């Protein structure tokens, strides 16, 4: 009997017309008095789209639940959205987890997850805003590692774009990387050549002509003058 119910729940994941009607019944099994382990046990019986629907509505209808429970649910939503490649929604939830965390390392870890997924979804400015939150939580020794991670996220996204033949997205990533003061000149020259090829492939001649004669000079990234990070001006030229 249980197996039949679980099959039906997962079947709903692919049937949007019935999902809302039936997921409401399953949400009633979640109560604000439940512990994280009890919620996890119940949620594990659902398919991914039912999890998203129920957990989202549970948060909206129970704003007064304990902080650790709220953090746990946002963490679960971040993971499910990420698994479904819904990176923007995943980033929003990871960012919320970071805001709800008490320990500084946990804040930084979840803010970085949010930054990575904002970049994957093409929301570069949103990624920078979240990176500022991450940098505010960091000390001087951690800051270099955070900025290195930020560069790597963009590099990985460019590689993903090439692999998946998403040329327009890859162009936006490369253009962003060329503005980053923390990327070495040699690497920028390589990025420029790749960008020019993409411009030619897509017939973007105005952009090609604009970047063709562009040169780069060594410029040491500016360090913020105090611990309070007001922006990421020191990261970009």
Secondary structure, DSSP 8 states (H G I E B T S, - for coil): -HHHHHHHHHHHTT-HHHHHHHHHHHHTT--TT--HHHHHHHHTTS-HHHHHHHHHHHHHH-TTS-HHHHHHHHHHHHHHHHHTT-HHHHHHHHHHHHHH--SHHHHHHHHHHHHHHHHHTT-HHHHHHHHHHHHHT--HHHHHHHHHHHHHHHHHHHHHHHHTT-HHHHHHHHHHHHTBTTS-HHHHHHHHHHHHHHHHHTT-HHHHHHHHT-----------SSSS---STTTB-
